[in-house]
Amino acid sequence: MGVSLAYRGRLADLTRIEDFEDRLLDFALEVGGLARIWRSHGDGEPQRVVRGVILDLAPGQESTSLLVSPEGWLIGLTDIEDAERGRLTEPPWCITKTQFGPIEGHVALVEMFTALRREFLPDLEVNDEGGYWETHDLAELARRRTAVQAALGGLAEGLRRHGLSAEAAEDPDILARHIERIAAQVHRILQRPAEHPPVAFPDDDITGAKPDPEQVEALWDEMFKHNRRQQERLQRALEERRSQGEDDDTAFEKALGDLGLDVPGEDSEPAGAEPWRDEDADPFADSLGDAGLEADSTEVDKADDPFGAADHPLLERATDLLERLHAVFRDAESRFSASLRTLFEGIDDTVGGLAQALSGHEEDDLDDYGLRVTQLKRALRGVAFARGALYPLRPAVTAELFDELARALGQLEQDVFHEIGRLRSQYREDDSSS
């Protein structure tokens, strides 16, 4: 028993697939979700490319597949191989379970589909077990979710940091106003083209003004979003060229050209000149069956660790937890692959964010502060999604092991949250005393 959304439909104009993907990527970045642009094709059939986006909208909520078959049909994660090989004869029903996530996540998903039907998917069908798609009755949605509230258990505290406080969530008027703001935000993002001006940092030497920490943080947030967009678009261009038969080196060089980026080594800035560009690459083009299961590909070799013994204790703990999760789920059944992908994507983001935030920083540099706090927020978001993804994996482990992992992720989330608060307080105190 649970609360889920079932949906099926067809992208009306396949030539708009990149616009469709870019708007969904923007949507995820603006609401604090995770999104991956997808490209894959079957062996020997490069013309049958599956495209689209895999969206993780809220911690605890299942991944939403917005993948598109060569025919233009929306397909689920389990339909990828059939779509690549032309085995589907009609649009399949796709399902996203929302009961482990916050109520705001369910509402945002419904509003997203409303906006997509208007712009891209005119024949979209939705069956909402929460009743919200048909009625927009928030009280009824909340009533239907009560049957699975016990399953939320340990998620409640972590999810409050990404939505409402416990008190606000219990006040129907506050919740209703919050939901209205979410609906307006979803439609505002998805109805506009995914175009953004360059992120411009002010020249303090010219203005003579001391940067405000909040403004610096906001600029670095925008830089983070810009880099994630570029990362996803580069991978998309690379996979498109690979599907056309280009070798890896040629595809990479031409993909950079498609985005107007410099080829490394050709009059580009030296490595490390812009530390915020060192985002971890995400191998999302690998098959879902292997996602997060090959521990050897991502486990940290401490002998080759560039930070060595100087690692921050929080980073060391996160790295140890990453290795522990790989060991625990190494032989997990394929039916858990979607949750494992979210789990490892989240914990990878946590380790990557902590590595950049806690290593080699300068205490009195506001730009360094902007990078650090943005990467700490990346780490917090990652551990929240990892924690949410753990709950569907409960049947894969013993009760004792599940409780151990849940406690470890919960404690890590709390500690990252406190580190963000400590860093903000430190810089605001420094700013007020100068």
N, C-alpha and C positions, 0 to 999 in steps of 0.2 A: 504494500500500500504506500502511496506517496502522492506528490503533486508534480505533474509534468506538463510540458507543452509538446504536442505533436503537430507537425507542419509539413506541407509539401507545396511545390510550386515550380515555376519556370521563369528564368531570367528572360525578359521580353526581347532584349537586344544584346546579343553576345558581344558585339563590338564595344559595349560599355562595361565589360568585365573589370577593367582596371579602375574605372571610376567607382564601381560598386565596391571593389576591394579597398580603395583609398579612403572612401568615406567610412567604411567599417573600421579601418585601422585608426582613423581620427577619433571615431566614437569610443573605441577601447581606450585610447590614450587619455582622452578627456575625462572619462568616468573612472579611471584607475583600474581598468581591466587589462587583460593580456590578449594579443591577437597575433596570428601568424598567417602570412600569405602563403598559399600552397600551390605547388606545381608538381605533378607526377604523371607518368604515362606507363603503359604496359610494355613489357619486353617485346621488341619487334613491331610495335604499333605507336611510333612517336607522334602520329597525327591525332591520336585519341588522348588529348591532354585533359586532366582534371585540374580545374583552377578554383580559386576562391579563398575563403578565410576560415580559420578555426578560431573561435572566439571563446575566451573565458571571461565572463562578464563580472562575476562576483565570487568571492571565496566561498567554497562549499557547493556552488552551483555547477552542474555538469557542463562540460564543453558543449558549445552550440556549433554544429557544423553548418557553415554557409558555403560549402563546396558545390561546384557546378560541373555537371557532366558535359561531354562534348555536345550533347543535344540541348543543353541549357537548363536541365533539370537540377533542382536542389537535391543533394544526396547526403546520406549520413556517413559517418566515419567507417562503418562496416560495409558500405556499398562501394568503396573506392575501387577495389579490384574488378568488380562486376562492371562498373562504369568504364574503366580503362579498356576492358575487353568487349564492350558492346553487348553485355548480357542483359541489361535492363530493358524492359519493354514499355515501361510507364514510369512517371515520377514516383519514387518511393516515399513512404512516410518517414520522417526524421523525428527523433524524440530527444528532448532535453529535460532531465529531472531537476527540479529546483528546490526540493524540500529541505536540503541541507544548507541552502544559502539564505541570505536575508530576504525579507519580503520585498525590499526595494529592488533586488535583482530580478525577481519575477516580473514586477511592474515594468522595469526598464526593458526586459526582453519583449514583453507585449507591445510596448510603445515602439521599440525598434522594428518589429514586424509590421506595425501599422504604417510607419514611415516608409519602409522598404516596399510595401505593397503599392503605395501611392507612386513611388518613383521608379521601381525596378521590377516588381513582381506582381503584376496586375491580377493574376489568377491564383494568388496565394490562398491556401486553405489552412486554418489553424483550429486545433481542438485543444482547449485549455481546461485541464482538470481542476484548476483553481477557479474557473468561471470568469476570470477578469477580462479576457478577450471579448467575450460576448456582452458583458454587463458593465464593466468598469466599477464593479461593486467591491470596494476595498474591504468592507466588513465581511462579506461572504468569502473573499479570498483568505482573510485572516482566520475565519472559522474553519475552513477546510484544511488549513495548515496545522490546526491544533492537534490533529490526529498523529502528527509526526514530530511534535515539539520535543518529545522526550529524546528523539534521535539527535537533536541539535546539541544537547548537553554541553560538553566542553567547548563547543564552537562559540557559544554566546558571547563570552567576554572578548574574544578576539574580533568577532564581527562587529561589536559595538564601536571599535576604533575606526571601522570603515563605513559606518552608517550612523544610526541614531544611538543615543545613550539608552540605557534600560528604561529610565523614567519617560523619556520622550517616546519610545516605542510603545509604551502602554497608554499614552494619551492620544485618543483618536483624532482630536483636532490638530495636534502637532504632526502626527503621522500623515494626515490628509494633506496638510500644507507641504510637507516634505515630498510626498508623492507627486503633487502638482508641479513642484520645481523639477523633479526628475523627469516627468513627462515633457515639460517644456524644453529642458536641456537636450533630451534625446532627439526631439524633432528639430531643434535648432541646429544641431551638429549634422544630422543626416540629410537635411534639406539643402545644405550649402556645398558647393564644390570643395574638394580637399586641396585648397590653395592657401599658402601661408607666406607672409613676408619673411625675409631673412631675419634671424635673431641678431640684434645689434646691441653690443655692450657699450655703455657710455665711456668716453675717454675722460677719466678723472683729472688728468693733467690739464685738459682744456677747460673743463667746467669749474674746476677748483672745489667741487662739492664732495663731501665724504659720502660714499655709497651707503644706502640704507640696507641693512641685512635682509629685510623682507623683500625689497626690490631685487637684490642680488639673487636670493633664493628663487624668486619668480622667473628671472631671466634664465637661470640654470635649469629650471623645470622645462622651460620652452626649448632650451638647447637639447635636453634629454629627449623630448618628443621628436624634435627635428632629426636627431641621430637615429632614433628607432624607425622613423619613416624611411630614411635613407637606407638603413640596413635592410628593411623588408623589401624595398623597391629594387635594391641591388640584387638581392637573392632572386627576386622574381625575374629580373632581366637575365640573370645568369642561367636560371633553369629554362627559360624560354629558348635561349640560344643553344643550350645543351640538347634540348628536344629537337632542334633543327640539324643536329649532327656535328656541331662544332666541338672541337676538343676543349679541355678545361681551360688552358691558357688563353686561347683565342676568345672563348666565351667570356672569360673574366675581363679581359682587356676591352672587349667591345661593350660589355655590360657597363663598365665604368664610363665609357664614352656615351652610352645611352643616357646616363644620368648627369653628364657634364662633369665627372669627377676625374682627378688626375690619376694616371697610372703610377703606382708606387715606384720610386726610383727615377722618375722623369720630372725633375724640377719640382718635386713635391717637398713639403716641409719634412724635416728629419723626424724619425720615429720618436714619439714621446713629447713632441712640441705641443700637442694638444691632447692632454691626458683624457679628456672626456670622450675622445673618439675610440677609446680602447674597450668598447662594449664587447662582451662575449658573443661570438657568432653562435647562432642557433641552428643546429642541423635538422631543421624541420622538414626538409625534403626527404629524410629517411622514412622508411615504412613505419606505420604506427605500431606494428607488431614488435619492432625492435626498439621503439622509443623508450629510453630510460632503463633498458634492460642490460645493455652492454656496459658493465661496470668498468671494465678496463679502459674504455674510451674517455671516461671523465674523472676517474678517481685521481686524487692528487698524489703525485710522487714527491714526498717531502724532501728527498735528496735534491730534486731539481727545483724546489720552491724558491723563487727569486727573493722572497721576503725572509726565508730561513727562520732562525730562532727569534727574529724580531716580530713575528706574527702577534697581533693583538689576541688576547685570550678569547674574545668573542668570535673572531675569525677562525681561530683554531677549533673552537667548539662547533661552529657551523660546518667546517670542513670535515670534522670527525663524524658529525651527524649525516652528512652527505654520503660518506663512505659506509656508514652503518645502514642507511636506507638501501644502498646498492646491494649490500650483502644480504639483507633481509628479503628483498624482492627479486633477487637474481633469477629465480626459477618460477616466478609467478605465472599463472595461467594467462593466456592471450586475452581472455575476456576482461581482464583488468587493464588492458593496455592504454585506454583513453585516460583513466584516472592516474596511471603511472606517468603518462606524458606530462600531465599537469603537475603532479607531485615533483618530478625531477626538474621540470622547467622552473617551478617556483623556488626550489632549494638551490638550483644553479644560480638563479638571479640573486638569491640571498648571499651566497658565497662571493659572487662577482661584485655585488654592491659593497659588501663589507671590505673586500680586498682593496677597492679603490677609495673607500671612505676612511679606512683606519691605518693605511700604510703610507709613509713618506710624506706627511702633510706639514704645512707651515701654519703655526698657531695664529699668526697675526695677518694672514692674507685673506681678504674677503672673497676673492675669486676662488681660493682654495676652500673656503667655507662653503661657497655655493656648490662646488663640485661634491664636497663631502656630504652635505645634508641631502642633496638630490640622490646620491648613491645610497645613503642610509634609507631613504624613502623607497628606493627600488628594492632594497633588502627586506624592508618591512612588508611591502606588497608581496614579494616573493614568498616569504614564510607564511603569510596569511593564506595564500592560494595553496601552498603545500599542505598546510594544516587542514584546509577544507577538503583537499583531494584525498586525505588519509581516510576519511570516514567511509567512502564506498569500498575501501580496501580492507575493511574490518574482517570479512570472511576469509581473506588470504593469509591471515596470521592468527596466532593464539590470542586469547583475551589479554593475557599478561603482557605479551609483546606489543599489542596494540596500545595498551595503557602506557607502556614505557615510551613509545614513540610519540604518542599524543602529548605526554607531559614534556618531553624534550622539545617538541616544536612549540608548545605553548610557552615554555620558559624562554626559548630563544626569541619568540615574538615580543614578549614583555621586555627583554633586555635590549633589543633593537629599538623599541619604542622609547625606552628610557634614555638610550644613547642619543637619540634625536633631540629629546628634551634637554639633555645636558649640554649638547653642542649649541643649541639655540640660546640657552640661558647664558652660556659662556660668552658668546659673541655679542649678545645684547648688553651684558654687563660691561664688556670691554668698550663697546660703542658709547655707553652712557658715561663712562669714566674718562674718556679721551677728550 
